[in-house]
């Protein structure tokens, strides 16, 4: 199949970027989206041109590194799917596909489609851990946790930290990501010891990193490849108020 890739090229964060078009004629619909980009890079190498920088690690929808805007949508046209899980059969022969990096001040561009998401790491450092000694892997039923609570914690833990929520939000808010990390641990007995510090410190770091405020448009939930619910944000806000009073 033939595809015209319209890709954002930018040498570094301090230089101006712009779109460049590349026509590729020998793709197949069974190729993954990243394999199609790999193939384009092979062509560029043979032409002695600069390859396109993009991120990935697992290529299995787990690590959260591969996020880009594809035709104006985070991770492309499908819901609950990361860029690495997308296949070329989702596009038509002859289509022009526009690929851009995440756009947010707190995610500065490093090169082409690669952005610096270390702001997320710093939010994690401010509370996404527990100090309770758990020792070796405990017997699964040694601490009984109700199904409703364990489901809520597991749903929040599904966040892969890809940044689609921030990039999609008109305010560049990191509320969905931060709330998922807080609710994952604050829901569980092992996370209760630091529960108030966790919500206060992680939200303070979120502010420090310059992310915008949440105005509950719900766009983050729609574009999240893991389907993290914005109910997490409401829960984080309630936890924040409680921590302010009792923390
Ligand atoms: S490469 Fe790991 S989630 Fe896409």
Boltz pocket constraint, residues with backbone or C-beta under 6 A from the ligand:
constraints:
  - pocket:
      binder: B
      contacts: [[A, 55], [A, 56], [A, 57], [A, 58], [A, 59], [A, 60], [A, 61], [A, 62], [A, 63], [A, 64], [A, 65], [A, 66], [A, 67], [A, 82], [A, 83], [A, 84], [A, 85]]
      max_distance: 6.0
